[in-house]
Amino acid sequence: MRKTNKAIAAVLSAIMTAGLIVPAMAEEVKSTPDWEGYDQLIESARTETDADARDQLLHEAETMLMDTGAAIPVYYYNDVMMVSTALDNYWVDAMNVKYLMYATGVDTLRVQFGSEHSTQDPQLASASDLITFLNHVFVGLITKDADENFVPALAEELPTVSEDGLTYTFKLKEGLKWSDGTDLTSADFVYSWNRAALDSTAADYQAFFTDYIATNDDGSLKIDVVDDLNFSVTLKAPCGYFMDLLAFSVYYPVQQAAVESVDGWEDNPGVWASEAGFVSNGAFTVTEWKHGESMVLEKNPYFYDADKVSISRMEVMLTEDDVAAYSAFNNHDLDFTDSIPVNEIPSAMEREEFLKVDSLGPYYISWSVISPLFDGKTADQASAMRKAIGLLIDREWIVEKCAQAGQTPAASFVPVSMYKTDYEYPVDNGEYGPGYFSITDLDANREEAIELLKFAGFEFTDDGMLSESTPLVLHYLTNDSSGHIAVAEAMQQDLAAVGIEMTIDVEDWDTFLDDRKNGNYDVGRNGWTADYNDPINLLEIFTSNNNNNSCQLGQ
């Protein structure tokens, strides 16, 4: 029996060597990192009430994220724009949201916020330019003033909060209307917030509801309505930044009748807001929409604060072509644009119309951890590959030559200023602040990158170039913008210096967003501006169930 088994084993070995069958008992190599611990850290931070302990949890989560190399910070954002000197009484917050609804100085305001989006549904928005647009067409219970203080909007006053921090009680202003003249009541919030929490809606910010608001036995959100003007919501745990969530666009109400009046709304939740004339409740309504070209917004007489809106009409240029937008501004065809070509920024900064606002959040390089690029690698090897690429990037060059508007090179994902507690980081980058790697010592970074790539299975020649026997070819995904392409080209040169080939794949905005969201890429440009001033907002997007997790961590 023993001899027979040996003979069979020999035959099986020969067959497997020939590649005809795969051993049934062989363990599959897992290239994606275990992510349950990260999810637990973020969940613990949500419910932790001690500020220092909470910061510690978030810092541990950031360290875990940086160890994967899946999100490589390049620089911290600032927002640059050109604004006509005729405009007054507008503001831009640290989250890059523009507030032009109360602007004065013109009757018709001509603006460019970005390119077209397939829907203007508040529950389906995540791109910063769309959130700015929605800020002018919808409004929620509370908003922020020019000093970034919370002020009542649809609510009569700021909500009252129970002693245990769990229940927020609201009273709406009397006489609120939708843009079609129908009443806006407490029931609209019950519908809208439950809609955002549904899997079928596929809201990128679904977790802003499911992770924070308690549920009833039937799975619906715990929102208790007293009457048309009064209602309350109960949280799972105290949340010190729930006011920030309430002021964010995903918490804006939508009208049920409007959402469900269009054929196919069950399968395409945003179709109701994909053409001009959809019902809204903000300062303006969309009256014309030439897809891929322009929109016209007109003042909404039913807006709760209409008496303070002096602009009667907004004309919106829809483009991601920064050259075209900048030319339109220079030709006096636009009063506002936040698209400035990279090569024009130095001269633009000298102009009276130039405005720069520091922002909270990083411009970063994201990897899809499920990319076939990592097939056959262990999780540690895949992380080593990604971290090596991050070390090879010359951030000072990118900021000076590609961004050129005073950005700060980044060596951590969360800006250090967002934490309330000081921490020890592996590297002190002097004027650039502490972080997880050196920004300035490129020679040491290159040596470390080569060692990481060797650990991942790549071979190098004696002169530090990648061996032809183990080539590495990356496909870098970006949308069509001169600034993003310039960053990609700079990276391309940095990687070529050690023999890594990187191609640049440019897609239109909507296709780019879909491919990145679904992980259909190797590596690509990314960015996140905080929705509110708390580190958790930058870190929770990488939890396993978050719809903004374009790195596919935990998937």
C-alpha positions as CSV (number, residue, x, y, z in Angstrom):
1,M,0.0,0.0,0.0
2,R,2.8,2.4,0.9
3,K,4.6,1.7,-2.4
4,T,1.4,2.2,-4.4
5,N,0.7,5.5,-2.7
6,K,4.2,6.7,-3.6
7,A,3.7,5.8,-7.2
8,I,0.4,7.7,-7.3
9,A,2.0,10.6,-5.6
10,A,4.7,10.7,-8.3
11,V,2.2,10.6,-11.1
12,L,0.2,13.5,-9.4
13,S,3.4,15.5,-9.0
14,A,4.2,15.1,-12.6
15,I,0.7,16.2,-13.7
16,M,0.8,19.2,-11.4
17,T,4.2,20.2,-12.6
18,A,2.8,20.1,-16.2
19,G,0.1,22.6,-15.0
20,L,-2.8,20.2,-15.7
21,I,-4.3,20.3,-12.3
22,V,-4.0,22.4,-9.2
23,P,-3.6,20.8,-5.8
24,A,-6.9,20.8,-4.0
25,M,-5.2,21.3,-0.6
26,A,-3.1,24.3,-1.7
27,E,-4.0,27.5,0.1
28,E,-4.9,30.5,-2.1
29,V,-2.5,33.4,-1.6
30,K,-4.4,36.4,-0.2
31,S,-3.0,39.7,-1.4
32,T,-5.6,42.0,0.4
33,P,-5.0,43.0,4.0
34,D,-7.1,41.8,6.8
35,W,-9.4,44.8,7.6
36,E,-11.6,43.8,10.5
37,G,-9.3,45.5,13.0
38,Y,-9.6,48.8,11.1
39,D,-13.3,48.6,11.0
40,Q,-13.3,48.0,14.8
41,L,-11.1,51.0,15.4
42,I,-13.3,53.3,13.5
43,E,-16.5,51.9,15.2
44,S,-14.9,52.3,18.6
45,A,-13.9,55.9,17.8
46,R,-17.5,56.7,16.8
47,T,-18.8,55.8,20.3
48,E,-15.8,57.0,22.4
49,T,-16.6,60.1,24.4
50,D,-13.2,60.8,25.8
51,A,-11.4,63.1,23.3
52,D,-7.9,61.9,23.9
53,A,-8.8,58.2,23.8
54,R,-10.8,58.8,20.6
55,D,-7.9,60.5,19.0
56,Q,-5.7,57.6,19.9
57,L,-8.1,55.2,18.2
58,L,-8.1,57.3,15.1
59,H,-4.4,57.6,15.0
60,E,-4.0,53.9,15.3
61,A,-6.4,53.5,12.4
62,E,-4.4,56.0,10.3
63,T,-1.2,54.1,11.0
64,M,-2.9,50.8,9.9
65,L,-4.1,52.5,6.7
66,M,-0.6,53.9,5.9
67,D,0.9,50.4,6.5
68,T,-1.2,49.1,3.6
69,G,0.2,51.7,1.2
70,A,-3.3,51.8,-0.4
71,A,-3.7,55.5,0.1
72,I,-0.6,57.5,-0.6
73,P,-0.8,61.2,0.4
74,V,0.9,63.7,-1.9
75,Y,-0.1,67.1,-0.7
76,Y,-2.8,68.9,1.4
77,Y,-5.4,70.7,-0.6
78,N,-6.1,74.3,-0.9
79,D,-8.8,75.6,-3.1
80,V,-7.9,78.2,-5.8
81,M,-10.5,80.2,-7.8
82,M,-11.1,83.3,-9.8
83,V,-13.8,85.6,-8.5
84,S,-15.0,88.8,-10.2
85,T,-14.3,91.9,-8.2
86,A,-17.9,92.9,-8.7
87,L,-19.0,90.1,-6.3
88,D,-19.5,90.5,-2.6
89,N,-21.1,88.7,0.3
90,Y,-20.0,85.1,-0.6
91,W,-17.7,82.7,1.2
92,V,-15.9,79.4,0.9
93,D,-15.5,77.0,3.8
94,A,-12.5,74.7,4.7
95,M,-14.4,71.8,3.1
96,N,-14.3,73.5,-0.3
97,V,-18.0,74.2,-0.4
98,K,-18.9,77.6,-2.0
99,Y,-21.7,79.8,-0.7
100,L,-22.8,82.1,-3.6
101,M,-26.5,82.2,-3.0
102,Y,-26.3,85.5,-1.1
103,A,-23.7,87.1,-3.3
104,T,-24.3,90.7,-4.3
105,G,-23.0,92.9,-7.1
106,V,-24.7,91.2,-10.1
107,D,-28.2,90.2,-11.1
108,T,-27.2,87.2,-13.2
109,L,-24.3,85.2,-11.7
110,R,-22.2,83.2,-14.2
111,V,-20.3,80.4,-12.6
112,Q,-18.3,77.2,-13.2
113,F,-18.0,74.7,-10.4
114,G,-17.0,71.6,-12.4
115,S,-18.3,69.2,-15.0
116,E,-21.7,67.6,-15.4
117,H,-23.0,65.0,-13.1
118,S,-25.7,62.5,-14.2
119,T,-28.0,63.5,-11.3
120,Q,-28.4,66.3,-8.8
121,D,-29.9,64.0,-6.1
122,P,-28.5,65.1,-2.7
123,Q,-28.4,61.5,-1.4
124,L,-26.3,60.4,-4.3
125,A,-23.7,63.1,-4.3
126,S,-20.0,62.8,-3.1
127,A,-17.9,64.9,-5.5
128,S,-17.0,68.3,-4.1
129,D,-18.2,70.3,-7.1
130,L,-21.6,68.6,-7.0
131,I,-21.9,69.3,-3.3
132,T,-21.3,72.9,-4.0
133,F,-23.9,72.9,-6.7
134,L,-26.4,71.2,-4.4
135,N,-25.7,73.8,-1.8
136,H,-27.5,76.3,-4.1
137,V,-30.5,74.1,-5.1
138,F,-31.3,72.3,-1.8
139,V,-31.0,73.2,1.9
140,G,-31.3,71.2,5.1
141,L,-32.2,71.8,8.7
142,I,-29.1,73.8,9.5
143,T,-26.3,75.4,7.5
144,K,-23.1,77.4,8.2
145,D,-22.5,81.1,8.0
146,A,-19.4,82.9,6.7
147,D,-17.6,82.2,10.0
148,E,-18.5,78.5,9.7
149,N,-20.8,78.6,12.7
150,F,-23.9,76.5,12.6
151,V,-27.1,78.5,12.0
152,P,-30.7,77.4,11.5
153,A,-32.0,76.9,8.0
154,L,-35.2,75.0,7.6
155,A,-35.2,74.5,11.4
156,E,-36.6,77.3,13.6
157,E,-33.6,77.0,15.8
158,L,-30.6,74.8,16.4
159,P,-31.8,71.3,17.7
160,T,-32.0,70.6,21.4
161,V,-30.0,67.6,22.6
162,S,-31.0,65.3,25.4
163,E,-28.7,64.9,28.4
164,D,-27.4,61.6,27.3
165,G,-26.5,63.0,23.9
166,L,-28.7,60.5,22.0
167,T,-31.8,62.4,21.0
168,Y,-31.9,65.5,18.8
169,T,-35.2,67.4,18.6
170,F,-36.1,69.7,15.8
171,K,-38.8,72.3,15.1
172,L,-39.3,73.4,11.5
173,K,-40.1,76.9,10.4
174,E,-43.7,77.5,9.7
175,G,-44.8,77.7,6.0
176,L,-41.9,75.8,4.4
177,K,-42.5,74.9,0.8
178,W,-41.0,72.9,-2.0
179,S,-40.2,74.7,-5.2
180,D,-43.6,73.4,-6.6
181,G,-45.4,75.2,-3.8
182,T,-46.4,72.1,-1.8
183,D,-45.8,71.9,1.9
184,L,-42.4,70.7,3.3
185,T,-43.0,68.9,6.6
186,S,-41.4,66.5,9.1
187,A,-42.5,63.5,7.0
188,D,-40.1,64.7,4.2
189,F,-37.1,64.1,6.5
190,V,-38.4,60.7,7.6
191,Y,-38.6,59.7,3.9
192,S,-35.3,61.3,2.8
193,W,-33.1,59.9,5.6
194,N,-34.6,56.4,5.4
195,R,-34.1,56.5,1.6
196,A,-30.4,57.4,2.1
197,A,-30.0,54.4,4.4
198,L,-31.4,51.9,2.0
199,D,-29.0,49.6,0.1
200,S,-31.1,50.0,-3.0
201,T,-30.4,53.8,-3.1
202,A,-26.6,53.1,-3.1
203,A,-25.8,56.4,-1.5
204,D,-22.0,57.0,-1.2
205,Y,-22.8,58.4,2.3
206,Q,-25.1,55.6,3.4
207,A,-22.9,55.1,6.4
208,F,-23.7,58.6,7.6
209,F,-27.1,57.2,8.5
210,T,-26.6,53.5,9.2
211,D,-23.6,54.0,11.4
212,Y,-25.0,56.8,13.5
213,I,-28.8,56.6,13.8
214,A,-30.6,54.0,15.8
215,T,-33.2,51.7,14.2
216,N,-36.6,50.5,15.0
217,D,-37.6,46.8,15.1
218,D,-38.6,47.0,11.4
219,G,-35.1,48.3,10.4
220,S,-36.2,51.9,9.7
221,L,-34.4,54.8,11.3
222,K,-35.5,55.9,14.7
223,I,-37.2,59.2,13.7
224,D,-40.2,60.1,15.8
225,V,-42.6,62.6,14.3
226,V,-44.8,64.7,16.6
227,D,-46.5,66.7,13.9
228,D,-45.7,68.5,10.6
229,L,-43.3,70.8,12.3
230,N,-41.8,68.8,15.2
231,F,-39.7,65.6,15.1
232,S,-36.7,63.9,16.8
233,V,-34.0,61.5,15.8
234,T,-32.2,59.0,18.2
235,L,-28.6,58.1,17.7
236,K,-26.9,54.8,18.4
237,A,-24.3,56.5,20.6
238,P,-23.4,60.2,21.4
239,C,-21.8,61.9,18.4
240,G,-19.9,65.1,19.0
241,Y,-20.0,66.0,15.3
242,F,-23.6,65.1,14.5
243,M,-24.3,68.8,13.8
244,D,-21.7,68.6,11.0
245,L,-23.6,65.7,9.5
246,L,-26.9,67.6,9.7
247,A,-25.4,70.5,7.7
248,F,-24.0,68.2,5.0
249,S,-25.8,67.7,1.6
250,V,-26.7,64.1,2.1
251,Y,-29.0,65.2,5.0
252,Y,-31.0,67.6,2.7
253,P,-34.6,66.5,2.2
254,V,-36.0,65.4,-1.2
255,Q,-39.7,65.2,-2.1
256,Q,-41.1,61.6,-2.3
257,A,-43.6,62.5,-5.0
258,A,-40.8,63.9,-7.2
259,V,-38.5,61.0,-6.6
260,E,-41.1,58.3,-7.4
261,S,-42.8,60.1,-10.3
262,V,-40.3,59.1,-12.9
263,D,-40.4,55.7,-14.6
264,G,-37.6,53.4,-13.5
265,W,-36.9,55.2,-10.2
266,E,-36.6,51.9,-8.3
267,D,-33.6,50.8,-10.4
268,N,-32.2,54.2,-11.1
269,P,-32.7,56.2,-7.9
270,G,-31.3,59.5,-9.2
271,V,-33.2,59.6,-12.5
272,W,-35.8,62.1,-11.0
273,A,-33.1,64.8,-10.8
274,S,-31.5,64.3,-14.2
275,E,-33.4,66.8,-16.2
276,A,-34.4,70.5,-15.7
277,G,-37.5,71.2,-13.6
278,F,-37.0,68.8,-10.8
279,V,-38.4,69.8,-7.4
280,S,-36.0,71.3,-4.9
281,N,-36.1,73.6,-1.9
282,G,-33.0,75.8,-2.0
283,A,-32.3,79.3,-3.1
284,F,-32.5,78.4,-6.8
285,T,-34.2,75.9,-9.1
286,V,-32.9,74.3,-12.3
287,T,-34.9,75.6,-15.2
288,E,-32.7,74.7,-18.2
289,W,-30.2,71.9,-18.6
290,K,-28.2,71.4,-21.8
291,H,-26.3,68.2,-21.0
292,G,-22.6,68.5,-21.2
293,E,-22.8,72.2,-21.8
294,S,-24.7,74.4,-19.4
295,M,-27.5,74.9,-16.8
296,V,-29.7,77.8,-15.9
297,L,-30.9,78.3,-12.3
298,E,-33.5,80.8,-11.4
299,K,-34.4,82.2,-7.9
300,N,-36.8,80.1,-6.0
301,P,-39.6,82.2,-4.6
302,Y,-40.5,79.5,-2.1
303,F,-37.0,79.4,-0.6
304,Y,-37.3,80.1,3.2
305,D,-34.7,82.9,3.0
306,A,-35.7,84.3,-0.5
307,D,-35.8,87.9,0.8
308,K,-32.1,87.8,1.3
309,V,-31.3,86.5,-2.2
310,S,-30.6,89.3,-4.6
311,I,-29.4,87.2,-7.6
312,S,-32.3,86.3,-9.9
313,R,-30.5,84.0,-12.2
314,M,-27.4,81.7,-12.2
315,E,-25.8,80.5,-15.5
316,V,-23.7,77.5,-14.9
317,M,-20.9,76.4,-17.3
318,L,-20.5,72.6,-17.2
319,T,-17.0,71.6,-18.0
320,E,-13.9,70.0,-16.6
321,D,-11.7,71.8,-19.2
322,D,-9.8,74.3,-17.0
323,V,-8.4,76.0,-20.1
324,A,-11.9,76.7,-21.4
325,A,-13.2,77.8,-18.0
326,Y,-10.2,80.2,-17.4
327,S,-10.6,81.7,-20.9
328,A,-14.3,82.3,-20.2
329,F,-13.4,84.1,-17.0
330,N,-10.8,86.2,-18.8
331,N,-13.3,87.0,-21.5
332,H,-15.7,88.2,-18.8
333,D,-18.1,85.4,-19.6
334,L,-17.8,84.0,-16.1
335,D,-17.9,85.7,-12.7
336,F,-16.6,82.7,-10.8
337,T,-14.5,79.6,-11.6
338,D,-12.4,77.2,-9.6
339,S,-10.7,75.8,-12.7
340,I,-7.3,77.4,-13.4
341,P,-4.8,75.7,-15.7
342,V,-1.6,74.7,-13.9
343,N,0.7,76.8,-16.1
344,E,-1.6,79.9,-15.4
345,I,-1.6,79.7,-11.7
346,P,1.6,81.7,-11.0
347,S,0.3,84.6,-13.0
348,A,-3.2,84.2,-11.7
349,M,-1.9,84.5,-8.1
350,E,-0.8,88.0,-8.9
351,R,-4.3,89.1,-9.9
352,E,-6.9,90.8,-7.7
353,E,-9.5,88.2,-8.7
354,F,-7.4,85.3,-7.4
355,L,-8.7,83.6,-4.2
356,K,-7.0,80.8,-2.2
357,V,-8.7,79.0,0.7
358,D,-6.8,76.4,2.7
359,S,-8.7,73.1,2.9
360,L,-8.8,70.0,5.2
361,G,-7.8,66.9,3.3
362,P,-5.2,65.3,1.1
363,Y,-4.7,64.9,-2.6
364,Y,-3.6,61.3,-2.7
365,I,-2.8,58.3,-4.9
366,S,-5.2,55.4,-4.3
367,W,-4.7,51.8,-5.2
368,S,-7.3,49.2,-5.9
369,V,-6.1,46.4,-3.6
370,I,-8.2,43.9,-5.6
371,S,-6.3,44.8,-8.8
372,P,-4.8,41.7,-10.8
373,L,-1.5,43.5,-10.4
374,F,-1.2,41.9,-6.9
375,D,-2.2,38.4,-7.9
376,G,0.2,35.9,-6.5
377,K,1.5,38.3,-3.9
378,T,0.9,38.0,-0.1
379,A,-0.8,40.9,1.6
380,D,2.6,42.1,3.0
381,Q,4.2,41.9,-0.5
382,A,1.3,43.8,-2.0
383,S,1.5,46.5,0.7
384,A,5.3,46.7,0.1
385,M,4.7,47.3,-3.6
386,R,2.3,50.2,-2.9
387,K,4.5,51.8,-0.2
388,A,7.5,51.6,-2.5
389,I,5.7,53.6,-5.2
390,G,4.8,56.2,-2.6
391,L,8.4,56.6,-1.5
392,L,9.5,57.3,-5.1
393,I,7.3,60.3,-5.5
394,D,9.0,63.7,-5.4
395,R,6.3,65.7,-3.6
396,E,8.2,69.0,-3.5
397,W,8.5,68.9,-7.3
398,I,4.8,68.2,-7.7
399,V,3.8,71.1,-5.4
400,E,6.2,73.5,-7.1
401,K,5.7,72.5,-10.7
402,C,2.2,70.8,-10.9
403,A,0.1,72.4,-8.2
404,Q,1.9,75.7,-7.8
405,A,-0.6,77.3,-5.4
406,G,1.1,77.0,-2.0
407,Q,0.1,73.5,-1.2
408,T,2.0,71.6,1.5
409,P,3.6,68.2,0.7
410,A,1.9,65.5,2.8
411,A,3.5,62.7,4.7
412,S,0.4,61.6,6.5
413,F,-3.2,61.1,5.4
414,V,-4.8,63.1,8.1
415,P,-3.4,66.7,8.5
416,V,-1.7,66.8,11.9
417,S,-3.8,69.9,12.9
418,M,-7.0,67.8,12.8
419,Y,-6.0,65.8,15.9
420,K,-6.5,67.3,19.3
421,T,-3.5,65.3,20.7
422,D,0.2,65.3,19.8
423,Y,1.7,62.1,18.6
424,E,5.1,60.7,17.8
425,Y,5.4,60.1,14.0
426,P,8.3,58.1,12.5
427,V,9.7,61.1,10.6
428,D,10.0,64.8,11.4
429,N,9.8,66.7,8.1
430,G,10.6,70.1,9.6
431,E,8.5,72.9,8.0
432,Y,6.3,70.3,6.4
433,G,5.4,68.7,9.7
434,P,5.8,65.1,11.0
435,G,4.7,62.1,9.1
436,Y,5.1,58.5,8.1
437,F,8.0,59.0,5.6
438,S,10.5,61.6,4.5
439,I,9.5,64.2,2.0
440,T,13.0,65.6,1.4
441,D,15.4,62.6,1.6
442,L,14.7,61.1,-1.8
443,D,17.9,59.1,-2.0
444,A,17.0,57.2,1.3
445,N,13.5,56.8,0.0
446,R,14.7,55.3,-3.2
447,E,16.9,52.8,-1.3
448,E,14.0,51.8,0.9
449,A,11.6,51.5,-2.1
450,I,14.0,49.1,-3.8
451,E,14.3,47.0,-0.7
452,L,10.5,46.8,-0.4
453,L,10.1,45.9,-4.1
454,K,12.8,43.1,-3.6
455,F,10.7,41.8,-0.7
456,A,7.7,41.8,-3.1
457,G,9.6,39.6,-5.5
458,F,11.2,42.0,-7.9
459,E,14.8,41.9,-8.9
460,F,17.1,44.9,-9.5
461,T,20.4,45.3,-11.3
462,D,23.5,46.6,-9.5
463,D,22.8,50.1,-10.6
464,G,19.4,50.2,-8.9
465,M,17.3,49.6,-12.0
466,L,14.4,47.1,-12.1
467,S,15.5,43.9,-13.9
468,E,13.9,43.0,-17.2
469,S,13.3,39.6,-15.7
470,T,10.7,41.1,-13.3
471,P,9.0,44.0,-15.0
472,L,6.5,46.2,-13.3
473,V,3.9,48.0,-15.4
474,L,1.2,50.2,-13.8
475,H,-1.9,51.8,-15.3
476,Y,-2.6,55.1,-13.7
477,L,-6.2,56.4,-13.9
478,T,-7.2,60.0,-13.9
479,N,-9.8,62.4,-15.3
480,D,-9.0,64.9,-18.0
481,S,-7.6,67.9,-16.1
482,S,-4.3,69.6,-16.8
483,G,-3.4,69.6,-13.1
484,H,-4.1,65.9,-12.5
485,I,-2.3,64.9,-15.7
486,A,0.7,67.0,-14.7
487,V,0.9,65.1,-11.4
488,A,0.6,61.8,-13.3
489,E,3.4,62.8,-15.6
490,A,5.7,63.8,-12.7
491,M,5.0,60.4,-11.1
492,Q,5.7,58.7,-14.4
493,Q,9.2,60.2,-14.5
494,D,9.8,59.4,-10.8
495,L,9.0,55.7,-11.4
496,A,10.9,55.5,-14.7
497,A,14.0,56.5,-12.7
498,V,14.1,52.9,-11.3
499,G,12.7,51.2,-14.4
500,I,9.0,51.1,-13.5
501,E,6.7,51.7,-16.4
502,M,3.5,53.7,-15.8
503,T,0.9,54.4,-18.5
504,I,-1.6,57.2,-17.9
505,D,-5.3,56.4,-18.7
506,V,-7.5,59.4,-19.0
507,E,-11.3,59.1,-18.8
508,D,-14.2,61.4,-18.8
509,W,-15.5,62.5,-15.4
510,D,-18.4,60.1,-14.9
511,T,-16.6,57.0,-16.3
512,F,-13.6,57.9,-14.1
513,L,-15.7,58.1,-11.0
514,D,-17.5,54.8,-11.7
515,D,-14.3,52.9,-12.4
516,R,-12.5,54.3,-9.4
517,K,-15.5,53.6,-7.1
518,N,-15.8,50.0,-8.3
519,G,-12.1,49.3,-8.1
520,N,-11.6,48.9,-11.9
521,Y,-8.1,50.3,-11.9
522,D,-4.6,49.7,-10.7
523,V,-3.6,53.0,-9.3
524,G,-5.1,56.5,-9.8
525,R,-5.5,60.0,-8.6
526,N,-7.8,60.7,-5.7
527,G,-8.6,63.3,-3.1
528,W,-10.8,63.9,-0.1
529,T,-11.7,67.2,1.4
530,A,-13.2,66.7,4.9
531,D,-17.0,67.1,5.1
532,Y,-16.4,68.3,8.7
533,N,-13.3,69.0,10.9
534,D,-12.7,65.7,12.5
535,P,-10.1,63.0,11.5
536,I,-12.8,60.3,11.4
537,N,-14.3,61.8,8.3
538,L,-11.0,61.2,6.4
539,L,-10.6,57.7,7.8
540,E,-14.1,56.2,7.8
541,I,-14.2,56.2,4.0
542,F,-11.8,53.2,4.1
543,T,-14.1,51.0,6.3
544,S,-15.2,47.8,4.6
545,N,-18.9,48.8,4.1
546,N,-18.3,52.5,3.1
547,N,-19.4,53.3,-0.4
548,N,-16.6,55.8,-0.8
549,N,-14.0,53.1,-0.3
550,S,-12.4,53.2,-3.7
551,C,-9.4,51.3,-2.5
552,Q,-11.7,48.3,-1.9
553,L,-10.1,47.6,1.5
554,G,-12.0,44.9,3.3
555,Q,-13.8,43.8,0.1
